[in-house]
Amino acid sequence: MVRRGIGLGVVLLAGCGFVLSWGAPDDVAWVVLLPLDADGRALEAGKLVTAEELARAPMDIEARVLALGYTAEAVAALGVEVPADATLVPTADSCPLFPAPVWARRTEGDGTAAKDADPSIALALTADWLLPRCAEGYLCVQGQCEARVAEVAVGHDHACARLADGKVACWGENSSMQTGVAEERFVTRAMVVEGVGNTLQLGLGRSHTCVRVVTGRVGCWGGNHYSQLGFPTPEESHRVPGVVWGLERALDLAVGELHACAVVASDDVRCWGSNRFGQLGDGDEIPETVLVPIADLTGVQHLVAGDRHTCALQEGGAVTCWGDATYGQLGPRADPGATRARVLDQDVVALAAGGLHTCALVTGGEVFCWGDGALGELRSGYPALLAPAVAVAAGPQSSCAVLEDGRVQCWGDNQYGQLGIDPHLLASDGPEVTALAAGLTGLALGSRSGCGLDADLRVRCWGWNGEGQLGNGTDESQPTPREVLAAELVSLTAGEEHTCALDRSGRVQCWGRNAWGQIGASYTSVIEGPQTVAGLPEAVEVGAGRDHTCARTDDGRVWCWGHGNSGQLGVGLELSAEPQAVPGLSDVSSLAVGHDHGCVVEGAPGPVRCWGDNYFRQLGVLGADSVDPVAVPDLNDAIRVAAGGSSSCALRADGRVRCWGRDGDRDLGVTEVAEVQLGGSYGCLRKQDGAVLCFGDNYSGQLGDGTRTSHDDPAPVVDLPDAVALSTGNSHACAVRADGSLWCWGSNEWGKLGDGTNGDRLRPTPVEGLGGPVRKVACGDTHTVVFEEPDRVEAWGWNASGQLGWIPAGLSQPAGLVVGLP
């Protein structure tokens, strides 16, 4: 393989020295000879020569190393320089014949006798040995020979690759242990499945994975609630692969959502798993724990399986399907109520089954599809194919064709960018998938992502990555700060998956999840960047709840928008994308927005009134949820108010704090309090002297005392003597110190503490690398946002809904290499 551009690396070989080489701008590779000292360190760069020259003329290269593959910078990294008069001569490749990186040896005399060489490479120094290439079934990757990828397959939200050496590596969603490599919720990089080898074929369902091996046996792992693993009795999920009982010599394998089928002979097809829609082909609807033979089906060459149906490609190019016919999966010729039907009679050369549809590639390169076409997966209304197709792929609600000129053309659902184009474009807006135009083959589509093999047989994936299904080592969280916008801001607030900012002009800008209109825009699932909330008078305070937002305007009124299922909008609407004035509120001096409720102080000091969710009595009175603001009894001297997930608090004029909700109605017994903040089921107080005290649940270390022990009474946060600002999220908290530094603690899921990790912190930890001193901080459920001097906003944490303020990469990730695979 010829490496493009410039690469850098060093490999240390015991008794051999350093393996080095480089690519040049004209895309060729080079051979270099480096003399070594007694300790194996490079002394100086030798002349660069061809393999043929070395084989033709005896050379004195004692204690020298033949090296292939990396850059001049790599040589410099060893403390040597390439001579200016060195002659660069191309070689055939940057990898040798051997399937392992033992490419160099010391020689003596005329260069033909090995000295201190590994016996496995003690060969004559010949042109054949020097013509570098990888053994059959291996691929040169960054100067190393790795097993080539033979096949890639995608389930709903996980993927697997079959390597040429017979091993299998998987990644992605893992709630049922369908990756077979771990018990975590998702796996973000390819990992080899232990105990699986000699495989010939992959099959992935919604929550399980199967392989066919050279002996004809089939092994499966993952979810098994419908006996889809082929075990004799239904059980819970299995991480360790098990053998399908009674299946000895399978010739082909097809795996659907919750079922699977195998070809044993051309007239012998066996199925197992869920049979609710007759997809096992026996005319029944009972899940089967044993293999079900399909009668009167002959000449079967290949099988494909969808969510509720199965299809067979037969001799002569005919296609027969069975199972659910609700959406036309059995073809247009199927009789009403049929459980099996002949779809096509001839000329089919390839099949692909999606969720509720199937596509066939016929002789001549045309593609025909049938079944559910609600999202365009049948290509109805889409442009004609740009060239004859040579392969076809289908996902749950989309389809693609690989064209003979190397381009890829797709149609159907593209909500998550699974077609390789911007998720805001329809496939009809750009019929050629530009992200995949580099000649990808072996195409496989999932529910929200896709994968394929590139020209070098490496796996590339694209689309949604919230559960690691792109295999790039991330789930698209942002564990370190990234700039969002620059403006003169007054305050920030963060909800579950959205963020809002208030600037000095009184304008409110929001971004992130907007399914309930909480951004103040029409009901689009995601708002990619800051957008001004229209129809809102000049604001002086803003607060974000779980799925709604409220603002206090300069005339003393309160406006709310978003989800109102518990009355948290203060009006009789369950949702509104337009700000609604809460009736009956005036002269409001302080606003607090909890998960699903709100509270205000009227006057200063004055009474507190609350509305919305009252499941934990967070409105301060007994009773049901309330759309109308209700007065908290015996409280008329509040100056500020706080609201969380299950409680509310008021800071009183004398510096004391009263709270009500899940833990009852009580005075916290702390004086000289300057600020109160409430999280999901805990709270924190900032005292006038800068000390911070927290109380409540502590399962993630959100109380900051170095433990996970919960306590009802406020206790000091350790190592935090001089806080000037404070914010609490659902299970993490942050404080700004007097020097402008930011310190965070508690749950660190999705990297929301900003320290570059995902591990919980039981005591305050500094956030490094910020652009300037921090003025304001806002902690949401899954992310954190700060306002820094001089007028800059940065954010980090989970970004699936764009709550960090830029396009969520997980929704539109272009084709990228899978980590851990060639």
NORMO-V890919 format. One line per field, one symbol per residue. ss: DSSP state (A for helix, B for strand, O for the rest). phi: phi as a letter, one per 20 degrees, with the letter a starting at -180 (. if undefined). burial: 1 if it has 16 or more other ideal C-beta (glycine too) atoms within 10 Angstrom, else 0. Layout:
BEGIN
ss = ???
phi = ???
burial = ???
END
This chain:
BEGIN
ss = OOOOOOOOOOBBBOOOBBBOOOBOOOOOBBBBBBBBOOOOOBBBBOOOOOAAAAAAOOOOOBOBBBBBOOOAAAAAAOOOOOOOOOOOOBBOOOOOOOOOOOOOOBBBOOOOBBBOOOAAAOOOOOAAAAOOOOOOOBBBBOOBBBBOBBBBBBOOOBBBBBBOOOOBBBBBBOOOOOOOOOOOOBBBBBBBOOOOOOBBBBBBOOOBBBBBBOOOOBBBBBOOOOOOOOOOOOOOOBBBBBBOOOOOOOOBBBBOOOBBBBBBBOOBBBBBBOOOOOOOOOOOOOOBBBBBBOOOOOOBBBBBBOOOBBBBBBAAABBBBBBOOOOOOOOOOOOOOOOBBBBBOOOBBBBBBOOOBBBBBBOOOOBBBBBOOOOOOOOOOOOOOOOOBBBBBBOOOBBBBBBOOOOBBBBBOOOOOOOOOOOOOOAAAOOBOAAAOOOOBBBBBOOOBBBBBOOOOOBBBBBOOOOOOOOBOOOOOBBBBBBBBOOOBBBBBBOOOBBBBBBOOOOBBBBBBOOOOOOOOOOOOBBBBBBBOOOOOOBBBBBBOOOBBBBBBOOOOBBBBBBOOOOOOOOOOOBBBBBBBOOOOOOBBBBBBOOOBBBBBBOOOBOBBBBBOOOOOOOOOOOOOBBBBBBOOOOOOBBBBBBOOOBBBBBBOOOOBBBBBOOOOBBOOOOOBBBBBBOOOBBBBBBOOOOBBBBBOOOOOOOOOOOOOOBBBBBBOOOOOOBBBBBBOOOBBBBBBOOOOBBBBBOOAAAOOOOOOOOOBBBBBBOOOOOOOBBBBBBOOOBBBBBBOOOBBBBBBOOOOOOOOOOOAAAABBBBBOOOOO
phi = .efemddbrbcedfmcodecabedgemcdcdcdcfdefenefebeefecefffffecfcecgmdcfccoddffffffenccfgfefeecfdfadcefeebfddcbecbmenddfclefgfcfdfecfffeffaefgnccfclncecffeebcccefccbbcdefenecccaofcfdmffmdadffbcebfcfefndbledbdbcdfcbcccddffnfcdcbofbfdmfemefcfcffceegceffnddbfdbcccegcbbbceebfdbdccbofcgdmfendmdcegdecfdfdelccmfdbcccdfcbcccedgnnecccbofdgdnfenfeffgnfdbbeecdamfdbcbdefcbcccedgonecdcbofcfdnfemfneffgfagedbccbdgbbbbceefenfcccbofcgdmfencgfedefffbfefffdfenfclfbddfcbbbbdefemdeccbofcfcmfemencdmfcfcfbfdbcaeeebcbcefbbcccdefeneddcbofcgdnfencgfefcdfbgcffemdfgecbbbdefcbccceefenecccboecfdnfemceceabedgdfffndblfdbcccegcbbbcddmbfafdccbofcgdmfencfpegcfefdffflbccfdbccccfcbbbceegenecdcbpgendbefmddledbccddfbbbccdefenfcccbofbfdnfemdncdefbeegcffflbecfdbbbcefbbbcceefenfdccbofdgmmfemenccegcebgcfeemffrgedcccdefcbcccddfdmcdcbbofcfdmfeocgfgfebffgcfefndg
burial = 101000101010100111111111000111111111000101001101111001100010101111111111011010010100010000101111111011111110001001001000100010001101110001111111111111111111111111110111111111011111100001111111100100111111111111111000011111111111111000001110100100100111111111111111000011111111111111000011101101001001111111111111110011111111101111100100001110110011111111111111110000111111101111100100101011111111111111100011111111111111111001100111101100010111111111111100111111111111111101111111100110101111111111111110001111111111111110000111011010010011111111111111100011111111111111101011101101001001111111111111111011111111110111110000111010010010111111111111111100011111111010010100111111111111111000111111110111111000000001101101001111111111111110000111111111111110000111111010010001111111111111110001111111111111111111111110111111
END
